[in-house]
Amino acid sequence: MLREHYRCDPAIIDFCNKKFYDGQLIPVPPAGPRHHPALVVVRTTAGNHMRAHSSGGRTNQREAEVIAKEVLRDFCQDVRRENIGVISPYRRQVDKITDALLERIQTDDALINDVQADTVHKFQGREKEVVIMSTVVDETAEGHRGIQFVDDPNLVNVAVSRATKRFVLVTNYDMVPQSRNLRDLVLFIRYSNPGEGVVESTVVSVFDLLYREYSAVLQPLADRLKKDSAFASENIIHTVLSEILTEAPFTDLALAPQVLLKSLLRATTALTPEHISYINNGATFDFVIYNRITRQAVLAVEVDGFEFHENNAVQRVRDAHKNAICAAHGLPLIRLATTGSREEARIRQALSHALDN
């Protein structure tokens, strides 16, 4: 029996109708004009941004940042924040998205606190005017192993049909070609909205140079990279830091790589025995920026690779020691995760803040 469907925008339910309901639904057009297409794909810049955690689950920091920094700005301005939902198949990705939203709250948009993020399964039975979905997986072998879970037909149907006004799919640069249901969704959106359906994200990271494929905007930096370290990630940041220190506000500063903590920081009663042991065991900063005239340290910089830091419980304890030691000495420390973005802007901001205090 044919059934009229009023809840979702016709373009949204049209996909679900054709894909999952054998055309049994009758979409009823909504009243009022559209400000954006009802279905949109936002694809991240080139690179494999998914990470698999040793304790289980997968995350994609880039997709989380694209949602917080671009999708909410570009596709949700006509919608109250409490009418926006962000979903992902993975609980750990929901946590990443929540953290990215909290960062926006602290900087420029307190209302983002009203945006609700949860797993697709937890969103079943709920609806929002705008639903944003992060697929997480990429084109690595590990990403392909996650396709079956992410591409489950019931999951895709639930995800899309939670949106009453607009559905935004945030996915990898290749747009999950190994999938079946998500691939059909992408193709449906491209066919329905030629020229508007697929949007290119502009969020990039200097660490994208660690991938075989990366955005063309990074090629000039790739051509200038220093080769002083055995670690490509440190060579990238060494190059970026060196160039930033040639800018007018920072020309009195200099850069030193691989600085021993014990050569820089004095003993203090604020340190625990564990902190002192950590210092005496040869702990180093990846980089220290200092005043070339007074020789006083201004900012410590750490490069945090995912496998050695976030995915390593022992190293996370060591990182916590280093954070506490810097806090006890009043030395600003910036951590640059290789899964993040906006490193140059963050470094400039950290330097400016350190010089002002």
ZIFENCOR-V298393 format. One record per residue. N is the residue number from 1. RES is the residue in one letter. SS is DSSP state (2 for helix, 1 for strand, 0 for the rest). PHI is phi in whole degrees, -180 to 180 (999 if undefined). PSI is psi in whole degrees, -180 to 180 (999 if undefined). Layout:
# ZIFENCOR-V298393
N,RES,SS,PHI,PSI
N,RES,SS,PHI,PSI
This chain:
# ZIFENCOR-V298393
1,M,0,999,134
2,L,0,-71,141
3,R,1,-130,132
4,E,1,-75,142
5,H,1,-125,117
6,Y,0,-104,-21
7,R,0,-69,-47
8,C,0,-100,154
9,D,0,-55,140
10,P,2,-54,-36
11,A,2,-65,-35
12,I,2,-71,-52
13,I,2,-71,-21
14,D,2,-62,-40
15,F,2,-64,-52
16,C,2,-60,-39
17,N,2,-62,-47
18,K,2,-74,-36
19,K,2,-84,-39
20,F,2,-120,-16
21,Y,0,-120,12
22,D,0,54,33
23,G,0,71,21
24,Q,0,-80,-16
25,L,1,-91,151
26,I,1,-114,103
27,P,1,-67,134
28,V,0,-105,122
29,P,0,-60,142
30,P,0,-81,163
31,A,0,-85,149
32,G,0,92,159
33,P,0,-80,159
34,R,0,-93,142
35,H,0,-97,-21
36,H,0,-143,161
37,P,0,-58,150
38,A,0,-74,-23
39,L,1,-128,129
40,V,1,-141,142
41,V,1,-110,129
42,V,1,-113,118
43,R,1,-106,139
44,T,0,-71,165
45,T,0,-67,164
46,A,0,-57,148
47,G,0,129,156
48,N,0,-97,100
49,H,0,-99,-4
50,M,1,-77,149
51,R,1,-132,136
52,A,1,-100,130
53,H,0,-93,140
54,S,0,-62,-27
55,S,0,-90,6
56,G,0,108,147
57,G,0,94,164
58,R,1,-131,149
59,T,1,-137,163
60,N,1,-144,93
61,Q,2,-59,-36
62,R,2,-63,-45
63,E,2,-63,-38
64,A,2,-62,-42
65,E,2,-72,-35
66,V,2,-61,-42
67,I,2,-63,-49
68,A,2,-69,-36
69,K,2,-98,-25
70,E,2,-120,-52
71,V,2,-64,-46
72,L,2,-63,-36
73,R,2,-73,-42
74,D,2,-91,-24
75,F,2,-125,6
76,C,0,-130,13
77,Q,0,-68,-24
78,D,0,-95,12
79,V,0,-129,136
80,R,0,-65,144
81,R,2,-58,-35
82,E,2,-71,-10
83,N,2,-100,18
84,I,1,-116,133
85,G,1,-123,140
86,V,1,-120,127
87,I,1,-132,158
88,S,1,-155,153
89,P,0,-66,-23
90,Y,0,-106,130
91,R,2,-60,-41
92,R,2,-64,-32
93,Q,2,-70,-36
94,V,2,-59,-40
95,D,2,-64,-41
96,K,2,-62,-44
97,I,2,-63,-43
98,T,2,-60,-43
99,D,2,-63,-41
100,A,2,-65,-38
101,L,2,-67,-40
102,L,2,-62,-37
103,E,2,-63,-39
104,R,2,-65,-38
105,I,2,-59,-42
106,Q,2,-73,-20
107,T,2,-103,-56
108,D,0,-147,5
109,D,0,-153,85
110,A,2,-64,-26
111,L,2,-69,-16
112,I,2,-62,-19
113,N,2,-57,-23
114,D,2,-85,-11
115,V,0,-72,135
116,Q,1,-102,130
117,A,1,-120,137
118,D,1,-164,174
119,T,1,-74,160
120,V,2,-59,-43
121,H,2,-62,-39
122,K,2,-71,-22
123,F,2,-86,-7
124,Q,0,-60,133
125,G,0,89,-6
126,R,0,-109,169
127,E,0,-149,154
128,K,1,-141,154
129,E,1,-61,-44
130,V,1,-121,130
131,V,1,-121,130
132,I,1,-115,127
133,M,1,-116,130
134,S,1,-101,121
135,T,0,-83,-25
136,V,0,80,-51
137,V,0,-67,155
138,D,0,-128,-163
139,E,0,-99,17
140,T,0,-78,168
141,A,2,-60,-39
142,E,2,-65,-38
143,G,2,-63,-41
144,H,2,-65,-31
145,R,2,-67,-21
146,G,0,-90,-6
147,I,2,-60,-44
148,Q,2,-58,-40
149,F,2,-69,-48
150,V,2,-69,-31
151,D,0,-95,9
152,D,0,-54,130
153,P,2,-61,-39
154,N,2,-65,-39
155,L,2,-64,-46
156,V,2,-64,-42
157,N,2,-62,-47
158,V,2,-61,-45
159,A,2,-59,-52
160,V,2,-66,-42
161,S,2,-79,1
162,R,0,-76,-20
163,A,1,-90,130
164,T,1,-96,-25
165,K,1,-121,-40
166,R,1,-155,138
167,F,1,-123,127
168,V,1,-119,120
169,L,1,-99,119
170,V,1,-105,120
171,T,1,-146,-177
172,N,0,-76,171
173,Y,0,-59,-37
174,D,0,-84,-8
175,M,0,62,53
176,V,0,41,61
177,P,0,-68,-21
178,Q,0,-80,-9
179,S,0,-83,175
180,R,0,-117,-57
181,N,2,-73,-44
182,L,2,-66,-38
183,R,2,-62,-42
184,D,2,-64,-37
185,L,2,-63,-45
186,V,2,-61,-46
187,L,2,-64,-39
188,F,2,-62,-43
189,I,2,-66,-43
190,R,2,-64,-40
191,Y,2,-71,-39
192,S,2,-74,-31
193,N,0,-131,65
194,P,0,-60,129
195,G,0,88,-19
196,E,0,-122,-21
197,G,0,-70,-32
198,V,1,-114,125
199,V,1,-117,136
200,E,1,-90,125
201,S,0,-71,150
202,T,0,-110,4
203,V,0,-74,118
204,V,0,-129,165
205,S,0,-133,145
206,V,2,-62,-25
207,F,2,-75,-8
208,D,2,-61,-19
209,L,2,-67,-12
210,L,2,-74,-16
211,Y,0,-92,159
212,R,0,-66,-38
213,E,0,-113,138
214,Y,0,-154,168
215,S,0,-62,143
216,A,2,-63,-23
217,V,2,-67,-16
218,L,2,-92,-6
219,Q,2,-61,-42
220,P,2,-58,-40
221,L,2,-66,-41
222,A,2,-58,-37
223,D,2,-73,-17
224,R,2,-105,2
225,L,0,-60,137
226,K,0,-74,159
227,K,0,-129,43
228,D,0,-86,-23
229,S,0,-112,157
230,A,0,-75,-12
231,F,0,-105,122
232,A,2,-61,-36
233,S,2,-63,-39
234,E,2,-72,-34
235,N,2,-63,-39
236,I,2,-62,-50
237,I,2,-71,-34
238,H,2,-59,-43
239,T,2,-64,-47
240,V,2,-62,-47
241,L,2,-62,-44
242,S,2,-60,-39
243,E,2,-74,-38
244,I,2,-63,-37
245,L,0,-72,-6
246,T,0,-89,-6
247,E,0,-79,151
248,A,2,-49,-45
249,P,2,-70,-15
250,F,2,-121,14
251,T,0,-71,-14
252,D,0,-86,3
253,L,1,-105,153
254,A,1,-133,169
255,L,1,-126,135
256,A,1,-129,128
257,P,1,-91,155
258,Q,1,48,68
259,V,1,-101,126
260,L,1,-65,135
261,L,2,-61,-39
262,K,2,-71,-18
263,S,2,-86,-10
264,L,2,-115,-34
265,L,0,-112,135
266,R,0,-82,162
267,A,0,-68,147
268,T,0,-148,148
269,T,0,-68,-12
270,A,0,-75,-12
271,L,0,-88,142
272,T,0,-86,165
273,P,2,-56,-36
274,E,2,-64,-41
275,H,2,-64,-44
276,I,2,-64,-42
277,S,2,-62,-41
278,Y,2,-61,-44
279,I,2,-64,-45
280,N,2,-73,-14
281,N,0,-89,17
282,G,0,88,24
283,A,0,-63,142
284,T,1,-130,158
285,F,1,-91,143
286,D,1,-62,-45
287,F,1,-146,147
288,V,1,-129,129
289,I,1,-100,129
290,Y,1,-135,162
291,N,1,-76,121
292,R,0,-69,-17
293,I,0,-91,-51
294,T,0,-89,-14
295,R,0,66,15
296,Q,0,-83,134
297,A,1,-66,136
298,V,1,-109,-39
299,L,1,-156,134
300,A,1,-99,143
301,V,1,-127,127
302,E,1,-117,138
303,V,1,-104,116
304,D,1,-109,100
305,G,0,-72,148
306,F,2,-62,-51
307,E,2,-64,-38
308,F,2,-85,-19
309,H,2,-117,-78
310,E,2,-61,-33
311,N,0,-96,14
312,N,0,-130,106
313,A,2,-63,-38
314,V,2,-65,-44
315,Q,2,-68,-31
316,R,2,-62,-35
317,V,2,-66,-44
318,R,2,-62,-41
319,D,2,-62,-38
320,A,2,-64,-38
321,H,2,-59,-47
322,K,2,-64,-41
323,N,2,-59,-45
324,A,2,-67,-39
325,I,2,-64,-44
326,C,2,-64,-42
327,A,2,-63,-40
328,A,2,-66,-29
329,H,2,-97,0
330,G,0,68,26
331,L,0,-99,116
332,P,0,-61,139
333,L,1,-131,129
334,I,1,-115,131
335,R,1,-105,128
336,L,1,-111,99
337,A,1,-73,138
338,T,0,-71,-6
339,T,0,-97,1
340,G,0,-88,-152
341,S,0,-161,176
342,R,0,55,38
343,E,2,-63,-43
344,E,2,-63,-44
345,A,2,-64,-41
346,R,2,-66,-39
347,I,2,-65,-47
348,R,2,-60,-43
349,Q,2,-64,-43
350,A,2,-65,-40
351,L,2,-66,-45
352,S,2,-61,-42
353,H,2,-66,-41
354,A,2,-65,-39
355,L,2,-72,-26
356,D,2,-83,-9
357,N,0,-118,999
